[in-house]
C-alpha cells in the first residue's frame, strides 16, 4: 500500500504569514486560504478508519520556543490484521523545525512492513539540503513538506516526503464548500482534491485547520476522523 501522499509528516510554510509553494509563487487555486499558526502545546489527533473500522492514528504535536521556532512532531501508526495475525504495519515519526516561515530542519523515519526509509534535511541559504533513501540533493528553500494539516500544500506543485526525501509532483484544486463533522459538531469547510499517484481529498475549516481526509486505494476507503477540535 502506497502512503507517500496519504500520511506524510507535518510542516508549515506560513508560520510567519502567507503560505508559499515550493516555487515561491502563490497559486490562485487556494489564494483565499487562511493561514492557521499553531501555538505551543497544540495537537491534531486523527483516528484513521479503513472501511469504517479502526486502522490506526495520525497525531501532530507542536512545540513553540520563545524565539518563535516551531517544531511539528508527527507520529503515524497503522495496523491491519486477521484476528491476532498482523498483516500490515506502518510506523512514521518525523520532526520539522520552522523559523520565520521557512523550514530549517527535517528528520523523518518510516517502517512499512519492514521496509525502512529515512530523510534528513537542513536549510542552507537559498536551498534545503536533502539526504534521504529516495533522494539526495538540493531543493528550493521555499519547499513545503507533504503535511496535510498545512494548508500551504494546496498552493504547491511539488512536496517533500518526510518518509524518504522524495520530491512528489502534485496537482491541487479547490472543489468547493461542504460541512464536515468534528467531534460530533458540524463545521463549515473547504474541500480540495490533491492529485498524485493516489487522489486524496482534504478539508480545511475557515481558520485554515485540517479537519478531514479521505482516499481510496485497492478498493478500500480510508478516512481520517478528527477525534476532538484544536
PyMOL commands that set and color helices and strands:
alter all, ss='L'
color gray80, all
select helices_A, chain A and resi 28-30+151-155
alter helices_A, ss='H'
color red, helices_A
select strands_A, chain A and resi 43-50+53-64+70-82+85-99+102-112+115-124+127-132+136-140+144-145+158-160+167-169+171-182+185-195+200-205+210-217+220-226
alter strands_A, ss='S'
color yellow, strands_A
deselect
rebuild
show_as cartoon
